[in-house]
Amino acid sequence: MRVILIAAQSLDGRITFHETAGAAFASPADRRFFRDALACFDCSVMGGETFRVSEKQILTRPADGRLLVVMTSRVGEGAKTANARAGTDAPLKSRKGVVEFTSAPPAKVLADLRARGMKRCALLGGGKTYGAFLAAGLVDEVWLTLEPRIFGTGVPLVAGTALDTRLQLLSSEKLTADVLLLKYKVLR
């Protein structure tokens, strides 16, 4: 299975604008790229906080056949918030094959996805999730959209893990005159 880390970040390596969760700072060009890129994946993985930030859009999107796995130490808890916001108090459970919640470590998550026949996995954040997968040696490529901004504070691309991951540039593309998309291979 190919695992591709996808992120938009500021030039100083932040994936959030200061303390504002999510990548709302990303340009329209990145949002188009991201939407189009996800069509090439059969599954995606994100952390619980990333899910909580975008759960409304995720849970109301039409089923596109792509499984979403949410990694959280509070299995079920993050999912309950979606129902609370929607006006129901029934706990939202994993919807097999659509949105599933797990507290399993990265290697087990990927082993389960492989066993289910998944071939391409988009790793969608946040910083702790990126760090856990990189530290475990489970990322094959990194696709970064560099937004022409400097924040000074915010969540770094990789949080909570000391790493020395070496990369080889595969391609660079201008999404606009100021926004770059860089694709890297992770060297083992």
Secondary structure, DSSP 8 states (H G I E B T S, - for coil): -EEEEEEEEETTSBSSBTTB-SSTTS-HHHHHHHHHHHTT-SEEEEEHHHHHHHHHHHHHS---S-EEEEE-SSTTHHHHHHHHHHT--S----BTTTEEEE---HHHHHHHHHHTT--EEEE---HHHHHHHHHTT---EEEEEEES---SSS-BSS-S------EEEEEEEESSSS-EEEEEEE--
